[in-house]
Amino acid sequence: MQPENRSAAYFDAMREADEDLDDALSHVRAEEDAGRITPVKAAAERIGLLERHIAEGRRLRRELLGGS
């Protein structure tokens, strides 16, 4: 794959990952706002979502750009 194609693939994959994160964070907010989860539980959920998002970004960078 050409470098510009790898970059485009990386940015597309990250955009999708960002959208997935936004959706997941919105769901946590809705659950907290509705009183179905406590603020502490919501914070823990957000932390997990953000940690997974960072790990996904690192994986995509390694696989698509060859970086660390």
Secondary structure in CASP SS format (residue, H / E / C, confidence):
PFRMAT SS
TARGET T0000
AUTHOR 0000-0000-0000
METHOD secondary structure of the structure
MODEL  1
M C 1.00
Q C 1.00
P H 1.00
E H 1.00
N H 1.00
R H 1.00
S H 1.00
A H 1.00
A H 1.00
Y H 1.00
F H 1.00
D H 1.00
A H 1.00
M H 1.00
R H 1.00
E H 1.00
A H 1.00
D H 1.00
E H 1.00
D H 1.00
L H 1.00
D H 1.00
D H 1.00
A H 1.00
L H 1.00
S H 1.00
H H 1.00
V H 1.00
R H 1.00
A H 1.00
E H 1.00
E H 1.00
D H 1.00
A C 1.00
G C 1.00
R C 1.00
I C 1.00
T C 1.00
P H 1.00
V H 1.00
K H 1.00
A H 1.00
A H 1.00
A H 1.00
E H 1.00
R H 1.00
I H 1.00
G H 1.00
L H 1.00
L H 1.00
E H 1.00
R H 1.00
H H 1.00
I H 1.00
A H 1.00
E H 1.00
G H 1.00
R H 1.00
R H 1.00
L H 1.00
R H 1.00
R H 1.00
E H 1.00
L H 1.00
L H 1.00
G C 1.00
G C 1.00
S C 1.00
END
